[in-house]
Amino acid sequence: VLDVIREANQVLADTPWVTSVWSLDNVVRWASSDGLSQADSLSVIENISSILAREVMTKSPNTALVTGYFPETDASVLLPRLRELEPALTALRDRWPNVEITLTGVSAVEAATSYEMIKTLNLSLLTAIGMIIVLIALALRSVRAGLVSIIPNLFPIAVGGTYLYLTGDGPQFTSVGACTCVVYTSALPPTHTAAHP
């Protein structure tokens, strides 16, 4: 198992955007630096009931954690990096078929989840715009009114999208949510009041 951990540690250490790696291999090397053998080092670590031991392994279930640290970054940047890491992990899985190797962690899971959610929000935004235009045309019984409603519905989205593109922020939960609110509110018909004598 230590060999697998050591190789996983090396995979992360060889990744340019990973700044440091922490695993059982680091702890064993640290303990061995005081002259302990690998077996004695593992025995010491096994008897340590502390945060140090829990950070690198658990006995139930039998798992070991190899942690790679990297600077905080946006999901749109992190997700392609994680995909680039996948071939090295696949090679590691092929080399050790009896060991389950999973890429996990809050940042990794959040990047994949947020990317899918933003993609779904973008699709729902476009669907909402299309439906609003069609409903306006049907409600007013005028194709021309439906075509004219494209301008007030798309203008705020176009301006917001241009701003996000120029600033390099890209679509995020808040920006897509705000655009959805803009579309819905711009589609509401004006209210008229009439005074009757």
C-alpha positions, 0 to 999 in steps of 0.5 A: 500500500505504501508503494501505491501511496508513494507513486500517487504522491509522485504523480501530484508532486510532478504536477506543475500547479500543485505546490505541495503534497502531504501523505503517509509517504511524507510521514514515513520519510520524516520518521525514517530520517531519525534512523527508524526503519520503514517497519518501525516508522509504520508501527509508530504511525499506527499507534499515533491516535492524533490528527497527524494519523487521521490526516493520512490514513484511516483503518475503517474503511482502509483508506489513505489520503494523498493531498495536493495543495494548490492556489485558489482558482476558478472552476473554469481553470481548475476543471481542465487541470483536473482533466489533464491529471486524469491520464496519470491517475488512469495509469496508476489504476492500471498498475494497481488494479486491486486498489481503488484510486479516486480523485476527490476533495472539496475543490475537485468535486465543487469544480465539476459540480459547479461547471455542470450547474452553470452549463445547465443554468446557461441552457435554461437561460436560453430556453427562458428567452426563447419561451418568453419571446414566443409567449409574447408573440402568442399573447399579443397575437403578433409575430412582429411584437414577438420579434420586437421583444427580442431586443429588450430580452437580449440587450441586458444579457448581451451587455452582461455577457460582454462585460464578463468576457472582457473582465475574464470572469466568465459565467458564475452562479451569481451572474447567470442568476442575475441574467435570469432575473433580468430576462424574467423581469424584462418580459413582464408586461407593463401595467396600465391603469385607467380612470373611469368617470 
